[in-house]
Amino acid sequence: MSEAAQLDPEDRKIITLARSVRARNSVAEGAAVRDETGRTYAAGTVALDSLKLSALRTAVAMAVASGATSLEAAAVVTDAESASEEDRAAVRDLGGAGTPVLLAGPDGTLRATLPA
């Protein structure tokens, strides 16, 4: 059975949220995180002249700003082959090194599960 077929429904949900943000906002990446209470935060890439943030770092910042104290999982939908070290570090800062980062393609297909 493939990794995608075994995907937890809650993990599938954050991939779907990330994919929706990417499509709705026509941005390079969409991301979503799930906190310790099950709340989700979804964000797209921020590309202003004075502020540039990846989708995943933006989603982590939204979780922190909303009072989250930990993360259960993170997802990023992107054309990139991997999540950057900076993105994984942001997840690790809030969720710990064992927090899974789900990397999905633009079609929502899970390509990899990376450690934070």
N, C-alpha and C positions, 0 to 999 in steps of 0.2 A: 504494500500500500504506500502511495506517495506521501511526502510530507504535507502537501496541500490537502490531501484527502483526510488526513488525521487532524487537521486544524480545528482547534477549539472554536465553538461558535462565538465566544467573546473576542477571540483574536480575529476571526473573520470580520466581525463588526468593525474593529478599528481599522482594518485594511479597507473596508468599504467606505468608512468615513473619510479616510485619507484620500482615497481615489476620488470621492465626490468633491472634496475641497479643491483638489488639483484641477478637475474638469470645470467646476463652476467658476473658479477664479482665473482660469487659463494661466496657471503658474507652472514653473518647472517641476516642483515637487509638492506633494500633499503629505501630511503626517497626522498621526493621532496617537495619543497616549491614554492609558487607563490607570487611574490612581488606586490607592489602597482600599478605597470604598466602592470602587467600580464606576466612578464618574469618568467620563471621557472628555477629552479636549482635542479639537481638531484645528489644524492651521495649514496655511500655505506659505510658500516662500515669500519673504518680505524683501522687496527690492526698491527702496527709496534712495534718493541721492544721498541722504544723510544716515540711512540705516539699512543694513543688509543682514538678514538672518535667514538661515535655512528653515525649512518647514518644521523639521524635528526640533530644533532649538526653540522655535516660536511656540510649538505645542508644549514643550517642557516649561517654558516661561509662563504660559497661560495657566498650567497646572499649579505652579508655585504661587503665582499671583492670586489664585483662587483658594489657597490654603492646603493644597496637597502636601503630605509629608513623605510620601513614597510612591513608587510606580510599580505596577504589576507587569506591564508590557508596553511596548512602543511599536509603531508601524510607520514605514515610509514608503510612498509610492513614487517611483522615479525611473528615469532611463539609465541612471548611473549603475555601475556594476556593484557598488557597495555603499554603505553609509560611511561618512567621513569619521575620522577619529574624534574630531570636535563634536560631532553630533552624538556619537556613542558616549563621549565623556559627559555631556549634558544629561543623558539618560542615567549614566552611572552615578553622577553626583546626587541625583534624587532617588533613584531606585536601587542602587547597588550594582556590583559587577555582574550578578547573575540575572539581571533583568533582560529578557529577550527583546531583540530589535528585529522585527519582521520586515524583510526587504521584499517588496513586491514590484512587479512591472506595471506599466500604465494600464494594462488590462486587468489588474488585480491578482494576477497569478503570483503566488508566493515563490520567490526565487531562492531565498536563504533565510535562515534564522541565525542572527549574529549575537554574540554576547555583548552586553553594554561595555 
